[in-house]
Amino acid sequence: MSKLHIKLIEARGLKSADVGGKSDPYCSVSINGTKPFHKSKVIKKTLDPVWNETYTLTIKDPVKDNLVVAISDWDRIGSHDLLGIVRFPVAALMDNQPKDEWHNIEGKKKNSKGKGKLHLVLHYAPTGTPFQKKVVQKQQQQNNMTNQNQMMGQQQNNMMGQNNMMNQNNQMMNNNMMGQQNNMMGQQNNMMNNNMMGQQNNMMNNNMMGQNNMMNQQNNMMNQQMMNQQNMVNQQMQYQQNMMNQQMMHQQNMMNQQNNMMMGQQNNMMNNNMMGQNNMMMGGQKMKMSKKDKKKMKKMKKKAKKNKKKDNFSLF
């Protein structure tokens, strides 16, 4: 049967179980939680106990067996309170090398989360001295690792030399390729520039033509506006001229009427004077006038009345 060697070092951050916020922790170490088991000393009034104790347990089935460390709070009276459990499979130690590790503490139920960590050193050693084989094997491993590192260093140097050569070749190839690519890119750039310049010239010409068309449209609109304004001015001038002509004609008619009235009045005055004189002459010669003279007198009176009507006639 093989042996499992355990060093119980310490614990940190345990659960408090007493009234003062502390615990009196101790550990029970066993395989699969059954007897026989080892019980550590009690460390009173602390949550960070230090034990530094060593135990050895017999392993019957290293594939199935599990190391179980139960951490409890010691009480003077009554049952002790379980603070947590650490379970570790022995199969993880089959490399025969000591393992110095911190383990998380589980709750009362398996795989439940507890509080705190436990520091253990475990060594599964079917033969030989516990916790000592580690040094020899470790030295051998270190020597092997050193030799391997040296060989790897040489290989790396060789690879670096090859890489340098490859880099040089790559640089030459890259330079050639870059030169060719640059030439091709230069030609492409020239072509693109020529195309772009042609497109830009076309765009500029189109823009200029569009601007000229807009300017022509604006000029046409301005000319039309000027013509409309000129027509309006001409219409206004013609209207004013017509108004002036009408006013002048009206004034001329007024003057003609005034002249006609004046001439009528003068004719009336002259006719009246002549008729008065005639009447006087006729009054003096009434007894001597013949019938023939009377007829002439009537004709003269009728003619005077007609002249009077003509003088009073208005043109409007």
matplotlib code that plots the C-alpha trace (Angstrom):
import matplotlib.pyplot as plt

x = [0.0, 1.1, 1.4, 0.1, 2.1, 0.2, 1.6, -1.2, 0.3, -2.4, -5.8, -7.0, -10.3, -12.3, -16.0, -16.7, -18.6, -18.3, -20.0, -16.9, -16.6, -13.8, -13.5, -11.5, -10.6, -9.1, -8.8, -9.7, -7.6, -8.8, -9.2, -12.8, -13.9, -13.6, -11.4, -8.6, -8.2, -5.8, -6.9, -4.9, -4.5, -7.1, -6.0, -8.3, -9.9, -8.7, -9.8, -6.3, -4.9, -1.4, -0.8, 2.4, 1.6, 2.5, 0.5, 0.7, -2.3, -2.5, -3.9, -5.8, -7.0, -5.1, -7.5, -10.7, -9.5, -9.9, -8.2, -10.7, -9.8, -12.7, -12.3, -14.4, -15.0, -14.2, -16.7, -16.3, -19.9, -22.1, -21.3, -18.6, -19.6, -18.3, -16.6, -15.8, -14.3, -11.4, -11.6, -8.6, -8.3, -5.3, -5.1, -4.0, -0.8, 0.2, 3.3, 4.9, 5.8, 5.0, 2.3, 2.4, -1.0, -3.8, -7.2, -10.7, -12.8, -16.2, -19.5, -21.1, -22.7, -20.4, -19.4, -21.1, -19.3, -17.6, -15.4, -11.6, -8.6, -6.4, -2.7, -1.5, 1.6, 0.7, 3.1, 2.0, 5.1, 4.7, 8.4, 11.2, 11.4, 8.5, 9.0, 12.7, 12.5, 11.2, 14.6, 16.6, 14.0, 13.6, 17.4, 17.3, 14.4, 16.1, 19.3, 17.2, 15.4, 18.7, 20.1, 16.8, 17.0, 20.6, 19.6, 16.6, 18.9, 21.2, 18.2, 16.9, 20.3, 20.3, 16.7, 17.7, 20.5, 18.1, 15.6, 18.2, 19.0, 15.4, 14.8, 17.6, 16.2, 12.7, 14.1, 15.7, 12.5, 10.4, 12.6, 12.3, 8.6, 8.2, 10.1, 7.8, 4.8, 5.9, 6.3, 3.0, 1.4, 3.1, 1.6, -1.7, -1.5, -0.6, -3.6, -5.8, -4.6, -5.1, -8.6, -9.3, -8.0, -10.2, -13.2, -12.4, -12.1, -15.4, -17.0, -15.5, -16.7, -20.2, -20.2, -19.1, -21.7, -24.3, -23.2, -23.3, -26.8, -27.9, -26.3, -28.1, -31.3, -30.7, -29.9, -33.0, -35.1, -33.4, -34.1, -37.7, -38.0, -36.5, -38.8, -41.8, -40.7, -40.1, -43.6, -45.1, -43.2, -44.4, -48.0, -47.8, -46.3, -49.0, -51.7, -50.3, -50.1, -53.7, -54.8, -52.9, -54.4, -57.9, -57.3, -56.0, -59.0, -61.3, -59.7, -59.8, -63.5, -64.1, -62.3, -64.3, -67.5, -66.4, -65.5, -68.9, -70.7, -68.8, -69.5, -73.1, -73.4, -71.7, -74.0, -77.1, -76.0, -75.4, -78.7, -80.6, -79.0, -79.9, -83.4, -83.7, -82.6, -84.9, -87.7, -87.1, -86.9, -89.9, -91.7, -91.0, -91.9, -94.7, -97.4, -95.4, -94.4, -95.9, -96.9, -93.8, -91.6, -93.5, -92.7, -89.0, -89.1, -90.5, -87.8, -85.1, -86.7, -86.7, -83.1, -82.1, -83.8, -81.9, -78.6, -79.4, -80.1, -76.8, -74.8, -76.3, -75.5, -72.9, -70.5, -70.8]
y = [0.0, 3.5, 6.4, 10.0, 12.5, 15.7, 18.9, 21.0, 24.5, 27.2, 28.6, 32.1, 33.9, 31.2, 31.6, 33.0, 30.7, 32.3, 35.3, 37.5, 37.1, 34.5, 30.7, 27.9, 26.0, 22.5, 20.0, 16.3, 14.7, 11.4, 9.4, 9.6, 11.0, 7.6, 6.3, 6.3, 10.1, 12.6, 15.5, 18.7, 20.9, 23.6, 27.2, 29.4, 32.7, 33.2, 33.1, 32.7, 29.6, 28.2, 24.5, 23.3, 19.6, 16.6, 13.4, 10.1, 8.2, 4.8, 4.8, 1.7, 2.9, 6.0, 6.3, 6.6, 7.8, 11.4, 13.4, 15.0, 17.8, 18.9, 22.2, 22.6, 25.1, 23.5, 24.1, 23.1, 22.1, 20.5, 19.5, 21.2, 23.4, 22.5, 25.5, 23.9, 21.0, 20.6, 17.6, 16.6, 13.6, 11.4, 10.7, 14.3, 13.4, 10.4, 12.2, 11.5, 15.2, 17.3, 19.9, 23.1, 24.8, 26.9, 25.2, 26.9, 25.7, 24.3, 24.4, 21.6, 20.3, 19.0, 21.6, 24.4, 27.6, 28.1, 30.8, 30.9, 29.0, 26.1, 25.8, 22.2, 20.4, 16.9, 14.2, 10.8, 8.6, 4.9, 4.5, 6.7, 9.6, 12.0, 15.6, 14.9, 13.3, 16.5, 18.2, 15.5, 15.2, 18.9, 19.3, 16.7, 18.4, 21.8, 20.3, 18.7, 22.0, 23.8, 21.4, 21.8, 25.5, 25.5, 23.3, 25.5, 28.5, 27.0, 26.1, 29.6, 31.0, 28.8, 29.8, 33.4, 33.0, 31.4, 34.1, 36.7, 35.1, 34.8, 38.4, 39.5, 37.4, 38.8, 42.3, 41.9, 40.3, 43.0, 45.7, 44.3, 43.8, 47.2, 48.7, 47.0, 47.8, 51.4, 51.6, 50.1, 52.3, 55.3, 54.4, 53.8, 57.1, 58.9, 57.2, 58.1, 61.6, 62.1, 60.6, 62.8, 65.9, 65.1, 64.6, 67.8, 69.7, 68.3, 69.3, 72.8, 73.2, 72.0, 74.4, 77.2, 76.4, 76.2, 79.6, 81.1, 79.8, 81.2, 84.6, 84.6, 83.8, 86.6, 89.0, 88.1, 88.6, 91.9, 93.0, 91.9, 93.9, 96.9, 96.6, 96.3, 99.3, 101.3, 100.3, 101.4, 104.7, 105.2, 104.4, 106.9, 109.6, 108.9, 109.1, 112.3, 113.7, 112.7, 114.4, 117.5, 117.5, 117.1, 119.9, 122.1, 121.3, 122.0, 125.3, 126.1, 125.3, 127.5, 130.3, 129.8, 129.9, 133.1, 134.6, 133.5, 135.0, 138.3, 138.4, 137.6, 140.3, 142.8, 141.8, 142.1, 145.5, 146.6, 145.1, 146.7, 150.0, 149.6, 148.5, 151.5, 153.9, 152.2, 152.4, 156.1, 156.6, 154.6, 156.4, 159.6, 158.3, 155.9, 157.9, 158.1, 154.3, 152.3, 148.7, 147.8, 149.5, 147.6, 144.2, 145.2, 146.1, 142.7, 140.9, 142.9, 142.0, 138.3, 138.5, 140.1, 137.4, 134.7, 136.4, 136.6, 132.9, 132.1, 134.3, 132.4, 128.9, 126.8, 124.3, 121.9]
z = [0.0, -0.7, 1.6, 1.4, 3.4, 4.5, 6.0, 7.5, 7.4, 8.1, 7.2, 6.5, 6.6, 8.4, 9.3, 12.8, 15.1, 18.6, 20.1, 20.0, 16.2, 16.5, 16.4, 18.0, 14.9, 14.5, 11.7, 11.2, 8.4, 6.8, 3.6, 2.3, 5.7, 7.5, 10.2, 10.9, 10.9, 12.5, 14.6, 14.9, 17.9, 18.7, 18.0, 20.1, 19.3, 15.7, 12.1, 10.8, 12.6, 12.1, 12.8, 11.0, 11.7, 9.5, 9.0, 7.0, 5.7, 3.9, 0.4, -0.7, -4.1, -5.4, -8.3, -6.2, -2.8, -1.7, 1.0, 3.3, 5.7, 8.0, 9.8, 13.0, 15.8, 19.2, 22.0, 25.6, 25.9, 23.2, 19.7, 17.6, 14.7, 11.2, 9.5, 6.2, 4.3, 1.8, -0.6, -2.9, -5.2, -4.6, -8.4, -8.9, -7.0, -9.1, -10.5, -7.1, -6.7, -3.6, -4.2, -2.1, -2.7, -1.2, -1.4, -1.2, 1.7, 0.7, 2.8, 4.6, 1.4, -1.4, -4.0, -2.0, -1.4, 2.0, 3.5, 3.7, 2.4, 3.7, 3.0, 2.5, 1.2, -0.2, -1.4, -2.6, -2.2, -2.7, -1.8, -0.5, 2.0, 2.0, 0.9, 0.0, -3.4, -4.7, -4.4, -6.3, -9.0, -9.1, -9.6, -12.3, -13.9, -13.7, -15.3, -18.0, -18.5, -18.6, -21.3, -23.2, -22.9, -24.2, -27.1, -27.8, -27.6, -30.3, -32.4, -31.9, -33.0, -36.1, -36.8, -36.3, -38.8, -41.2, -40.5, -41.3, -44.6, -45.4, -44.4, -46.7, -49.5, -48.7, -48.6, -52.1, -53.4, -51.7, -53.2, -56.7, -56.2, -54.7, -57.7, -60.1, -58.1, -57.9, -61.6, -62.2, -59.6, -61.3, -64.6, -63.1, -61.3, -64.5, -66.2, -63.3, -63.2, -67.0, -66.7, -63.7, -65.4, -68.5, -66.2, -64.3, -67.6, -68.8, -65.6, -65.7, -69.3, -68.4, -65.5, -67.6, -70.2, -67.5, -66.1, -69.6, -70.2, -66.8, -67.7, -71.1, -69.4, -66.9, -69.7, -71.6, -68.4, -67.8, -71.4, -71.1, -67.9, -69.5, -72.5, -70.2, -68.2, -71.5, -72.7, -69.4, -69.6, -73.2, -72.2, -69.3, -71.6, -74.3, -71.6, -70.3, -73.9, -74.6, -71.4, -72.3, -75.8, -74.3, -71.8, -74.7, -76.8, -73.9, -73.3, -77.0, -77.1, -74.1, -75.7, -78.9, -76.9, -75.2, -78.6, -80.0, -77.0, -77.4, -81.1, -80.5, -77.9, -80.3, -83.2, -80.9, -79.8, -83.4, -84.6, -81.7, -82.6, -86.2, -85.3, -83.0, -85.7, -88.2, -85.8, -85.3, -89.0, -89.6, -86.8, -88.6, -92.0, -90.9, -92.5, -95.8, -96.0, -98.8, -98.7, -100.5, -97.8, -95.1, -96.7, -96.9, -93.2, -92.2, -94.2, -92.4, -89.0, -89.8, -91.0, -87.8, -85.7, -87.7, -87.2, -83.5, -83.3, -85.2, -82.8, -79.8, -81.2, -79.2, -80.6, -77.6]

ax = plt.figure().add_subplot(projection="3d")
ax.plot(x, y, z, "-o")
ax.set_aspect("equal")
plt.show()
